Amino acid sequence: MKSLLPLGTVVSLKGVEHRVMILGYARFKEGDTSHVYDYIGCKFPEGFIGVDKTMIFDHEMIASLYYLGYNNAESAQFIQKVVDTIENVETQQNADSAIVGGEQ
């Protein structure tokens, strides 16, 4: 079972110098729908300054947690919906890969 951090959380990522603030969930890399990434983030403390200055990453890429964003019952329910959606997409992608692999 996957768990996600709340919006506004500030982390460091493996191999990245600056800190990153989480500003969204469940994103694909542009032009590639083969993997749904857990988070979209922006450089901290600069914040969101443009789409071209954001990054997508998975939970496993987080090296350190610096600040935990605001979390309440409403955000916890939303995060659970996002987790369920990501797991459903990954399950469907795995099923599609198995079908394609079986046809070859």
N, CA, C and O of each residue as an XYZ file, in Angstrom:
416
protein
N       0.839     -1.186      0.000
C       0.000      0.000      0.000
C       0.878      1.241      0.000
O       1.756      1.400      0.847
N       0.634      2.083     -0.928
C       1.390      3.314     -1.086
C       0.836      4.388     -0.158
O      -0.358      4.403      0.142
N       1.697      5.275      0.288
C       1.297      6.418      1.094
C       1.907      7.662      0.484
O       3.039      7.620      0.001
N       1.185      8.767      0.496
C       1.680     10.009     -0.076
C       1.717     11.104      0.980
O       0.952     11.088      1.944
N       2.611     12.045      0.782
C       2.753     13.185      1.687
C       1.804     14.300      1.279
O       1.437     14.402      0.108
N       1.396     15.147      2.242
C       0.471     16.231      1.914
C       1.122     17.342      1.088
O       2.341     17.511      1.088
N       0.271     18.091      0.388
C       0.737     19.244     -0.372
C       1.465     20.212      0.561
O       1.115     20.344      1.734
N       2.467     20.875      0.027
C       3.245     21.820      0.823
C       4.416     21.198      1.545
O       5.232     21.914      2.126
N       4.520     19.881      1.524
C       5.635     19.200      2.166
C       6.927     19.549      1.438
O       6.958     19.613      0.209
N       7.989     19.775      2.202
C       9.292     20.102      1.642
C      10.236     18.934      1.896
O      10.387     18.474      3.027
N      10.869     18.461      0.819
C      11.742     17.289      0.880
C      13.034     17.563      0.112
O      13.144     18.538     -0.632
N      13.995     16.685      0.314
C      15.147     16.633     -0.585
C      15.035     15.317     -1.337
O      14.521     14.327     -0.818
N      15.529     15.328     -2.574
C      15.483     14.144     -3.416
C      16.884     13.593     -3.616
O      17.855     14.350     -3.634
N      16.991     12.308     -3.764
C      18.272     11.680     -4.044
C      18.825     12.250     -5.342
O      18.147     12.245     -6.369
N      20.064     12.744     -5.291
C      20.732     13.259     -6.480
C      20.334     14.666     -6.891
O      20.747     15.131     -7.953
N      19.541     15.357     -6.074
C      19.121     16.729     -6.393
C      19.624     17.645     -5.288
O      19.435     17.361     -4.105
N      20.269     18.751     -5.674
C      20.876     19.664     -4.692
C      19.859     20.444     -3.872
O      19.982     20.521     -2.649
N      18.870     21.015     -4.517
C      17.929     21.898     -3.832
C      16.751     21.125     -3.241
O      16.472     19.986     -3.616
N      16.081     21.779     -2.318
C      14.882     21.194     -1.730
C      13.708     21.376     -2.690
O      13.719     22.251     -3.555
N      12.699     20.529     -2.512
C      11.537     20.514     -3.394
C      10.267     20.558     -2.547
O      10.158     19.867     -1.535
N       9.304     21.389     -2.981
C       8.009     21.449     -2.314
C       6.976     20.709     -3.166
O       6.861     20.957     -4.366
N       6.234     19.810     -2.546
C       5.205     19.054     -3.254
C       4.020     19.969     -3.544
O       3.474     20.608     -2.644
N       3.631     20.019     -4.829
C       2.492     20.860     -5.204
C       1.407     20.109     -5.949
O       0.400     20.708     -6.326
N       1.582     18.812     -6.172
C       0.537     18.028     -6.823
C       0.880     16.557     -6.843
O       1.945     16.133     -6.395
N      -0.061     15.786     -7.381
C       0.057     14.330     -7.380
C      -0.218     13.747     -8.757
O      -0.796     14.395     -9.629
N       0.215     12.503     -8.924
C      -0.167     11.637    -10.044
C       0.028     12.304    -11.404
O      -0.935     12.719    -12.048
N       1.273     12.398    -11.826
C       1.588     13.039    -13.100
C       2.359     12.088    -13.992
O       3.126     11.249    -13.521
N       2.138     12.237    -15.301
C       2.922     11.541    -16.310
C       4.015     12.470    -16.803
O       3.876     13.692    -16.757
N       5.105     11.879    -17.275
C       6.128     12.658    -17.960
C       5.557     13.045    -19.315
O       4.894     12.236    -19.964
N       5.809     14.268    -19.744
C       5.265     14.748    -21.011
C       5.642     13.801    -22.145
O       6.817     13.502    -22.355
N       4.628     13.335    -22.873
C       4.849     12.450    -23.999
C       5.058     10.993    -23.643
O       5.309     10.175    -24.528
N       4.962     10.645    -22.366
C       5.202      9.267    -21.935
C       4.188      8.888    -20.861
O       4.270      9.367    -19.730
N       3.252      8.046    -21.204
C       2.233      7.621    -20.234
C       2.509      6.224    -19.680
O       1.607      5.575    -19.151
N       3.749      5.765    -19.801
C       4.073      4.416    -19.335
C       4.239      4.335    -17.819
O       4.234      3.238    -17.259
N       4.385      5.473    -17.151
C       4.563      5.474    -15.689
C       3.908      6.715    -15.115
O       4.130      7.824    -15.602
N       3.103      6.530    -14.084
C       2.510      7.665    -13.378
C       3.381      7.941    -12.148
O       3.581      7.070    -11.301
N       3.888      9.160    -12.073
C       4.746      9.564    -10.958
C       3.882     10.011     -9.789
O       2.795     10.554     -9.985
N       4.363      9.784     -8.580
C       3.601     10.114     -7.379
C       3.382     11.610     -7.208
O       2.289     12.040     -6.840
N       4.418     12.406     -7.475
C       4.375     13.827     -7.130
C       4.824     14.724     -8.284
O       5.548     14.308     -9.189
N       4.364     15.962     -8.211
C       4.954     17.049     -8.982
C       5.381     18.082     -7.948
O       4.653     18.359     -6.995
N       6.556     18.641     -8.143
C       7.068     19.592     -7.173
C       7.777     20.742     -7.829
O       8.027     20.742     -9.034
N       8.099     21.728     -7.013
C       8.835     22.893     -7.485
C       9.989     23.165     -6.517
O       9.996     22.702     -5.376
N      10.934     23.910     -7.001
C      12.110     24.247     -6.205
C      11.690     25.073     -4.987
O      10.857     25.974     -5.092
N      12.268     24.758     -3.852
C      12.013     25.496     -2.620
C      13.267     26.269     -2.254
O      14.347     25.679     -2.284
N      13.200     27.530     -1.915
C      12.040     28.317     -1.523
C      11.394     29.134     -2.652
O      10.460     29.897     -2.403
N      11.879     28.982     -3.874
C      11.379     29.808     -4.962
C       9.894     29.620     -5.222
O       9.199     30.583     -5.542
N       9.396     28.396     -5.089
C       7.999     28.114     -5.355
C       7.737     27.956     -6.842
O       8.670     27.896     -7.642
N       6.481     27.890     -7.204
C       6.081     27.688     -8.597
C       6.349     28.955     -9.392
O       5.781     30.010     -9.110
N       7.226     28.840    -10.394
C       7.522     29.988    -11.259
C       7.258     29.668    -12.727
O       7.497     30.502    -13.599
N       6.774     28.483    -12.995
C       6.419     28.087    -14.350
C       6.441     26.579    -14.498
O       7.167     25.879    -13.793
N       5.631     26.091    -15.430
C       5.533     24.648    -15.654
C       6.884     24.049    -16.005
O       7.191     22.925    -15.607
N       7.688     24.789    -16.745
C       8.996     24.280    -17.155
C       9.987     24.201    -15.996
O      11.090     23.680    -16.161
N       9.609     24.706    -14.841
C      10.481     24.673    -13.657
C       9.976     23.697    -12.594
O      10.368     23.789    -11.430
N       9.110     22.765    -12.990
C       8.616     21.751    -12.060
C       9.332     20.430    -12.326
O      10.007     20.264    -13.342
N       9.171     19.507    -11.400
C       9.744     18.175    -11.588
C       8.761     17.135    -11.082
O       7.976     17.392    -10.169
N       8.816     15.967    -11.683
C       7.991     14.849    -11.231
C       8.909     13.816    -10.595
O      10.048     13.618    -11.019
N       8.379     13.164     -9.565
C       9.200     12.188     -8.859
C       8.311     11.224     -8.091
O       7.142     11.506     -7.825
N       8.880     10.094     -7.743
C       8.196      9.074     -6.957
C       8.606      9.165     -5.495
O       9.644      9.735     -5.158
N       7.781      8.598     -4.645
C       8.026      8.628     -3.199
C       9.397      8.036     -2.849
O      10.072      8.516     -1.938
N       9.796      7.002     -3.571
C      11.065      6.321     -3.287
C      12.277      7.213     -3.545
O      13.374      6.907     -3.080
N      12.097      8.306     -4.275
C      13.207      9.207     -4.587
C      13.472     10.206     -3.461
O      14.459     10.939     -3.513
N      12.613     10.249     -2.450
C      12.766     11.199     -1.347
C      13.884     10.735     -0.424
O      13.889      9.604      0.061
N      14.838     11.649     -0.192
C      15.958     11.348      0.695
C      15.689     11.820      2.118
O      15.985     11.107      3.077
N      15.124     13.032      2.260
C      14.878     13.612      3.581
C      13.584     14.408      3.575
O      13.184     14.964      2.552
N      12.946     14.454      4.718
C      11.739     15.241      4.914
C      12.097     16.444      5.786
O      12.606     16.278      6.894
N      11.831     17.655      5.289
C      12.159     18.873      6.038
C      10.936     19.502      6.681
O      11.021     20.056      7.777
N       9.800     19.420      6.005
C       8.583     20.035      6.529
C       7.393     19.244      6.019
O       7.299     18.960      4.825
N       6.486     18.888      6.912
C       5.289     18.156      6.540
C       4.161     19.156      6.307
O       3.817     19.936      7.195
N       3.594     19.127      5.115
C       2.512     20.037      4.773
C       1.264     19.806      5.607
O       1.152     18.814      6.327
N       0.327     20.745      5.495
C      -0.921     20.687      6.264
C      -1.724     19.448      5.882
O      -1.873     19.118      4.705
N      -2.229     18.781      6.896
C      -3.002     17.567      6.679
C      -4.197     17.576      7.611
O      -4.054     17.835      8.806
N      -5.383     17.295      7.071
C      -6.592     17.151      7.877
C      -7.406     16.008      7.286
O      -6.933     15.318      6.382
N      -8.618     15.798      7.779
C      -9.440     14.686      7.300
C      -9.738     14.820      5.809
O      -9.712     13.828      5.081
N     -10.020     16.036      5.351
C     -10.329     16.258      3.938
C      -9.139     15.927      3.045
O      -9.295     15.261      2.022
N      -7.949     16.390      3.430
C      -6.773     16.100      2.605
C      -6.407     14.619      2.674
O      -5.937     14.053      1.686
N      -6.616     13.988      3.821
C      -6.332     12.556      3.946
C      -7.247     11.743      3.029
O      -6.800     10.776      2.412
N      -8.520     12.125      2.935
C      -9.441     11.444      2.018
C      -9.020     11.646      0.571
O      -9.058     10.714     -0.232
N      -8.617     12.872      0.242
C      -8.179     13.155     -1.119
C      -6.931     12.350     -1.461
O      -6.852     11.758     -2.538
N      -5.961     12.323     -0.558
C      -4.737     11.562     -0.792
C      -5.067     10.089     -1.005
O      -4.460      9.443     -1.859
N      -6.016      9.547     -0.247
C      -6.393      8.149     -0.436
C      -6.975      7.922     -1.827
O      -6.699      6.897     -2.450
N      -7.775      8.863     -2.321
C      -8.316      8.755     -3.680
C      -7.187      8.776     -4.707
O      -7.227      8.031     -5.686
N      -6.185      9.622     -4.492
C      -5.041      9.687     -5.408
C      -4.275      8.367     -5.384
O      -3.916      7.839     -6.436
N      -4.025      7.836     -4.195
C      -3.323      6.556     -4.066
C      -4.091      5.460     -4.804
O      -3.498      4.671     -5.540
N      -5.404      5.412     -4.609
C      -6.219      4.410     -5.289
C      -6.131      4.567     -6.805
O      -6.036      3.576     -7.530
N      -6.162      5.804     -7.280
C      -6.071      6.075     -8.720
C      -4.727      5.625     -9.275
O      -4.671      4.976    -10.319
N      -3.651      5.964     -8.587
C      -2.313      5.555     -9.039
C      -2.222      4.029     -9.085
O      -1.719      3.465    -10.057
N      -2.705      3.368     -8.044
C      -2.644      1.902     -8.012
C      -3.483      1.295     -9.131
O      -3.080      0.297     -9.728
N      -4.638      1.877     -9.424
C      -5.472      1.382    -10.523
C      -4.780      1.564    -11.868
O      -4.822      0.667    -12.710
N      -4.149      2.704    -12.078
C      -3.426      2.953    -13.330
C      -2.282      1.962    -13.471
O      -2.087      1.386    -14.541
N      -1.524      1.758    -12.398
C      -0.400      0.824    -12.449
C      -0.883     -0.600    -12.697
O      -0.255     -1.338    -13.456
N      -1.976     -0.994    -12.079
C      -2.533     -2.326    -12.295
C      -2.955     -2.495    -13.746
O      -2.690     -3.533    -14.353
N      -3.609     -1.486    -14.305
C      -4.037     -1.543    -15.702
C      -2.837     -1.595    -16.639
O      -2.846     -2.338    -17.620
N      -1.796     -0.803    -16.339
C      -0.594     -0.816    -17.174
C       0.068     -2.183    -17.128
O       0.532     -2.678    -18.155
N       0.120     -2.799    -15.954
C       0.720     -4.133    -15.835
C      -0.098     -5.165    -16.595
O       0.461     -6.056    -17.235
N      -1.422     -5.047    -16.527
C      -2.289     -5.973    -17.258
C      -2.106     -5.790    -18.765
O      -2.048     -6.772    -19.506
N      -2.015     -4.541    -19.220
C      -1.797     -4.262    -20.641
C      -0.455     -4.805    -21.101
O      -0.348     -5.338    -22.205
N       0.579     -4.674    -20.259
C       1.903     -5.195    -20.609
C       1.875     -6.709    -20.721
O       2.510     -7.280    -21.608
N       1.144     -7.361    -19.826
C       1.056     -8.823    -19.860
C       0.352     -9.287    -21.132
O       0.744    -10.285    -21.737
N      -0.685     -8.561    -21.532
C      -1.415     -8.918    -22.756
C      -0.523     -8.751    -23.956
O      -0.441     -9.641    -24.803
N       0.153     -7.614    -24.040
C       1.049     -7.370    -25.167
C       2.172     -8.387    -25.184
O       2.523     -8.915    -26.239
N       2.740     -8.663    -24.009
C       3.807     -9.649    -23.911
C       3.343    -11.027    -24.304
O       4.107    -11.783    -24.904
N       2.111    -11.378    -23.984
C       1.566    -12.688    -24.334
C       1.286    -12.847    -25.797
O       1.258    -13.971    -26.299
N       1.071    -11.728    -26.518
C       0.760    -11.791    -27.944
C       2.007    -11.911    -28.796
O       1.911    -12.280    -29.966
N       3.165    -11.614    -28.252
C       4.380    -11.607    -29.066
C       4.898    -12.971    -29.331
O       5.918    -13.124    -30.004
